[in-house]
Amino acid sequence: MPEYDSLEEIAKEAALRIEGNSVLDVGTGFGAVVDQVLTTTGCSLVSIDPEAWTFSELEDKYETEIATGRLKLLRENIDDPPFEDNEFDSTISISSMHHLASPEQGLRNMERVTSRRLIVADWNRNSAGMSNPHSPEDLERSESVVKQYFRENSYHTIENEYWFIGWKDF
């Protein structure tokens, strides 16, 4: 089983699982998925984040990709996504589920806009205070909800000491 020590490693694992050419990144955060998708694939990417706190850095770094339409950064959230059904071949969400008020609704919305593969990864309670600033209790609630959703909806899963990943093909 793979071990992941950083956002970059988990984003790399997720990028390897991409199907198709259009990708939605849910929760831009530090830009780990943006970096992996743009540097290791030929895919087009839409990355959404309601806070958009790294957008200016990413806009500078990926000016050409934005100018050519390969990258779009949108201040949006997955609670009410502005996308059509099956608009993206793949959707990736890394380290975002614990930020959602309703992880189940977030997963349903990601499934709705994805035509081929949905890939979701997040920290588990063991990582609290080590690789992120969250408490075990903060992470435990979303972890249990997301893992139950994975089981009930036939997701493939990988778990390690600090992360869990689930993916589903449509």
Contacts in CASP RR format, 6 or more apart in sequence:
PFRMAT RR
TARGET T0000
AUTHOR 0000-0000-0000
METHOD contacts of the structure
MODEL  1
MPEYDSLEEIAKEAALRIEGNSVLDVGTGFGAVVDQVLTTTGCSLVSIDP
EAWTFSELEDKYETEIATGRLKLLRENIDDPPFEDNEFDSTISISSMHHL
ASPEQGLRNMERVTSRRLIVADWNRNSAGMSNPHSPEDLERSESVVKQYF
RENSYHTIENEYWFIGWKDF
1 158 0 8 1.000
1 159 0 8 1.000
1 160 0 8 1.000
2 13 0 8 1.000
2 158 0 8 1.000
2 160 0 8 1.000
3 160 0 8 1.000
3 161 0 8 1.000
4 10 0 8 1.000
4 13 0 8 1.000
4 160 0 8 1.000
4 162 0 8 1.000
4 163 0 8 1.000
5 131 0 8 1.000
5 162 0 8 1.000
6 131 0 8 1.000
7 30 0 8 1.000
7 32 0 8 1.000
7 94 0 8 1.000
7 95 0 8 1.000
8 32 0 8 1.000
8 35 0 8 1.000
8 36 0 8 1.000
10 32 0 8 1.000
10 94 0 8 1.000
10 95 0 8 1.000
10 121 0 8 1.000
10 163 0 8 1.000
10 165 0 8 1.000
11 32 0 8 1.000
11 33 0 8 1.000
11 35 0 8 1.000
11 36 0 8 1.000
11 92 0 8 1.000
11 94 0 8 1.000
12 36 0 8 1.000
12 40 0 8 1.000
13 121 0 8 1.000
13 165 0 8 1.000
14 33 0 8 1.000
14 36 0 8 1.000
14 92 0 8 1.000
14 94 0 8 1.000
14 119 0 8 1.000
14 121 0 8 1.000
14 165 0 8 1.000
15 33 0 8 1.000
15 36 0 8 1.000
15 37 0 8 1.000
15 40 0 8 1.000
15 41 0 8 1.000
15 92 0 8 1.000
17 90 0 8 1.000
17 117 0 8 1.000
17 119 0 8 1.000
17 167 0 8 1.000
18 37 0 8 1.000
18 41 0 8 1.000
18 43 0 8 1.000
18 89 0 8 1.000
18 90 0 8 1.000
18 92 0 8 1.000
18 117 0 8 1.000
18 119 0 8 1.000
19 89 0 8 1.000
19 90 0 8 1.000
19 116 0 8 1.000
19 117 0 8 1.000
19 169 0 8 1.000
20 43 0 8 1.000
20 89 0 8 1.000
20 90 0 8 1.000
20 116 0 8 1.000
21 42 0 8 1.000
21 43 0 8 1.000
21 44 0 8 1.000
21 89 0 8 1.000
22 43 0 8 1.000
22 44 0 8 1.000
22 45 0 8 1.000
22 46 0 8 1.000
22 87 0 8 1.000
22 88 0 8 1.000
22 89 0 8 1.000
22 90 0 8 1.000
23 37 0 8 1.000
23 41 0 8 1.000
23 43 0 8 1.000
23 44 0 8 1.000
23 45 0 8 1.000
23 46 0 8 1.000
23 88 0 8 1.000
23 89 0 8 1.000
23 90 0 8 1.000
23 91 0 8 1.000
23 92 0 8 1.000
24 45 0 8 1.000
24 46 0 8 1.000
24 47 0 8 1.000
24 48 0 8 1.000
24 83 0 8 1.000
24 87 0 8 1.000
24 88 0 8 1.000
24 90 0 8 1.000
24 91 0 8 1.000
24 92 0 8 1.000
24 110 0 8 1.000
24 113 0 8 1.000
24 114 0 8 1.000
25 31 0 8 1.000
25 33 0 8 1.000
25 34 0 8 1.000
25 37 0 8 1.000
25 45 0 8 1.000
25 46 0 8 1.000
25 47 0 8 1.000
25 48 0 8 1.000
25 91 0 8 1.000
25 92 0 8 1.000
25 93 0 8 1.000
25 94 0 8 1.000
26 48 0 8 1.000
26 78 0 8 1.000
26 91 0 8 1.000
26 92 0 8 1.000
26 93 0 8 1.000
26 96 0 8 1.000
26 106 0 8 1.000
26 110 0 8 1.000
27 33 0 8 1.000
27 47 0 8 1.000
27 48 0 8 1.000
27 49 0 8 1.000
27 78 0 8 1.000
27 93 0 8 1.000
27 94 0 8 1.000
27 96 0 8 1.000
27 99 0 8 1.000
28 34 0 8 1.000
28 47 0 8 1.000
28 48 0 8 1.000
28 49 0 8 1.000
28 52 0 8 1.000
28 54 0 8 1.000
28 55 0 8 1.000
28 58 0 8 1.000
28 73 0 8 1.000
29 49 0 8 1.000
29 51 0 8 1.000
29 53 0 8 1.000
29 54 0 8 1.000
29 95 0 8 1.000
29 96 0 8 1.000
30 54 0 8 1.000
31 47 0 8 1.000
31 54 0 8 1.000
31 58 0 8 1.000
32 94 0 8 1.000
33 45 0 8 1.000
33 47 0 8 1.000
33 92 0 8 1.000
33 94 0 8 1.000
34 45 0 8 1.000
34 47 0 8 1.000
34 58 0 8 1.000
34 62 0 8 1.000
34 71 0 8 1.000
37 43 0 8 1.000
37 45 0 8 1.000
37 92 0 8 1.000
38 45 0 8 1.000
38 62 0 8 1.000
38 65 0 8 1.000
38 70 0 8 1.000
38 71 0 8 1.000
42 70 0 8 1.000
43 89 0 8 1.000
43 90 0 8 1.000
44 69 0 8 1.000
44 70 0 8 1.000
44 71 0 8 1.000
45 70 0 8 1.000
45 71 0 8 1.000
45 72 0 8 1.000
46 71 0 8 1.000
46 72 0 8 1.000
46 74 0 8 1.000
46 83 0 8 1.000
46 88 0 8 1.000
47 58 0 8 1.000
47 71 0 8 1.000
47 72 0 8 1.000
47 73 0 8 1.000
47 74 0 8 1.000
48 73 0 8 1.000
48 74 0 8 1.000
48 75 0 8 1.000
48 76 0 8 1.000
48 77 0 8 1.000
48 78 0 8 1.000
48 81 0 8 1.000
49 55 0 8 1.000
49 73 0 8 1.000
49 75 0 8 1.000
49 76 0 8 1.000
49 77 0 8 1.000
50 75 0 8 1.000
50 76 0 8 1.000
50 77 0 8 1.000
51 75 0 8 1.000
52 73 0 8 1.000
52 75 0 8 1.000
55 73 0 8 1.000
55 75 0 8 1.000
58 71 0 8 1.000
58 73 0 8 1.000
59 66 0 8 1.000
59 73 0 8 1.000
62 71 0 8 1.000
65 71 0 8 1.000
66 72 0 8 1.000
66 73 0 8 1.000
74 82 0 8 1.000
76 82 0 8 1.000
78 93 0 8 1.000
78 96 0 8 1.000
78 100 0 8 1.000
78 106 0 8 1.000
78 109 0 8 1.000
78 110 0 8 1.000
79 100 0 8 1.000
79 101 0 8 1.000
79 102 0 8 1.000
79 105 0 8 1.000
79 106 0 8 1.000
79 109 0 8 1.000
80 109 0 8 1.000
81 109 0 8 1.000
81 112 0 8 1.000
81 113 0 8 1.000
83 113 0 8 1.000
84 113 0 8 1.000
85 112 0 8 1.000
85 113 0 8 1.000
86 112 0 8 1.000
86 113 0 8 1.000
86 114 0 8 1.000
86 115 0 8 1.000
87 113 0 8 1.000
87 115 0 8 1.000
88 113 0 8 1.000
88 114 0 8 1.000
88 115 0 8 1.000
89 114 0 8 1.000
89 115 0 8 1.000
89 116 0 8 1.000
89 117 0 8 1.000
90 114 0 8 1.000
90 116 0 8 1.000
90 117 0 8 1.000
90 118 0 8 1.000
90 119 0 8 1.000
91 110 0 8 1.000
91 113 0 8 1.000
91 114 0 8 1.000
91 117 0 8 1.000
91 118 0 8 1.000
91 119 0 8 1.000
92 119 0 8 1.000
92 120 0 8 1.000
93 110 0 8 1.000
93 119 0 8 1.000
93 120 0 8 1.000
93 121 0 8 1.000
93 122 0 8 1.000
94 120 0 8 1.000
94 121 0 8 1.000
94 122 0 8 1.000
95 121 0 8 1.000
95 122 0 8 1.000
95 123 0 8 1.000
95 132 0 8 1.000
96 122 0 8 1.000
97 103 0 8 1.000
97 107 0 8 1.000
97 120 0 8 1.000
97 122 0 8 1.000
97 142 0 8 1.000
97 146 0 8 1.000
98 122 0 8 1.000
98 123 0 8 1.000
98 134 0 8 1.000
98 138 0 8 1.000
98 139 0 8 1.000
98 141 0 8 1.000
98 142 0 8 1.000
98 143 0 8 1.000
100 106 0 8 1.000
100 142 0 8 1.000
103 142 0 8 1.000
103 145 0 8 1.000
103 146 0 8 1.000
103 149 0 8 1.000
104 145 0 8 1.000
104 149 0 8 1.000
107 118 0 8 1.000
107 120 0 8 1.000
107 146 0 8 1.000
107 149 0 8 1.000
107 153 0 8 1.000
110 118 0 8 1.000
110 120 0 8 1.000
111 118 0 8 1.000
111 168 0 8 1.000
111 170 0 8 1.000
114 170 0 8 1.000
115 170 0 8 1.000
116 169 0 8 1.000
116 170 0 8 1.000
117 167 0 8 1.000
117 168 0 8 1.000
117 169 0 8 1.000
117 170 0 8 1.000
118 167 0 8 1.000
118 168 0 8 1.000
118 170 0 8 1.000
119 165 0 8 1.000
119 166 0 8 1.000
119 167 0 8 1.000
120 146 0 8 1.000
120 150 0 8 1.000
120 155 0 8 1.000
120 165 0 8 1.000
120 166 0 8 1.000
120 167 0 8 1.000
121 163 0 8 1.000
121 164 0 8 1.000
121 165 0 8 1.000
121 166 0 8 1.000
122 139 0 8 1.000
122 142 0 8 1.000
122 143 0 8 1.000
122 146 0 8 1.000
122 163 0 8 1.000
122 164 0 8 1.000
123 131 0 8 1.000
123 132 0 8 1.000
123 134 0 8 1.000
123 139 0 8 1.000
123 143 0 8 1.000
123 162 0 8 1.000
123 163 0 8 1.000
124 139 0 8 1.000
124 143 0 8 1.000
124 159 0 8 1.000
124 161 0 8 1.000
124 162 0 8 1.000
124 163 0 8 1.000
124 164 0 8 1.000
125 136 0 8 1.000
125 137 0 8 1.000
125 139 0 8 1.000
125 140 0 8 1.000
125 143 0 8 1.000
126 136 0 8 1.000
126 161 0 8 1.000
126 162 0 8 1.000
127 139 0 8 1.000
127 161 0 8 1.000
127 162 0 8 1.000
127 163 0 8 1.000
128 134 0 8 1.000
128 135 0 8 1.000
128 136 0 8 1.000
128 138 0 8 1.000
128 139 0 8 1.000
129 135 0 8 1.000
130 162 0 8 1.000
131 162 0 8 1.000
132 139 0 8 1.000
143 164 0 8 1.000
146 164 0 8 1.000
147 157 0 8 1.000
147 164 0 8 1.000
149 155 0 8 1.000
150 157 0 8 1.000
150 166 0 8 1.000
153 168 0 8 1.000
154 168 0 8 1.000
155 166 0 8 1.000
155 167 0 8 1.000
155 168 0 8 1.000
156 166 0 8 1.000
156 167 0 8 1.000
156 168 0 8 1.000
157 164 0 8 1.000
157 165 0 8 1.000
157 166 0 8 1.000
158 164 0 8 1.000
158 165 0 8 1.000
158 166 0 8 1.000
159 165 0 8 1.000
END
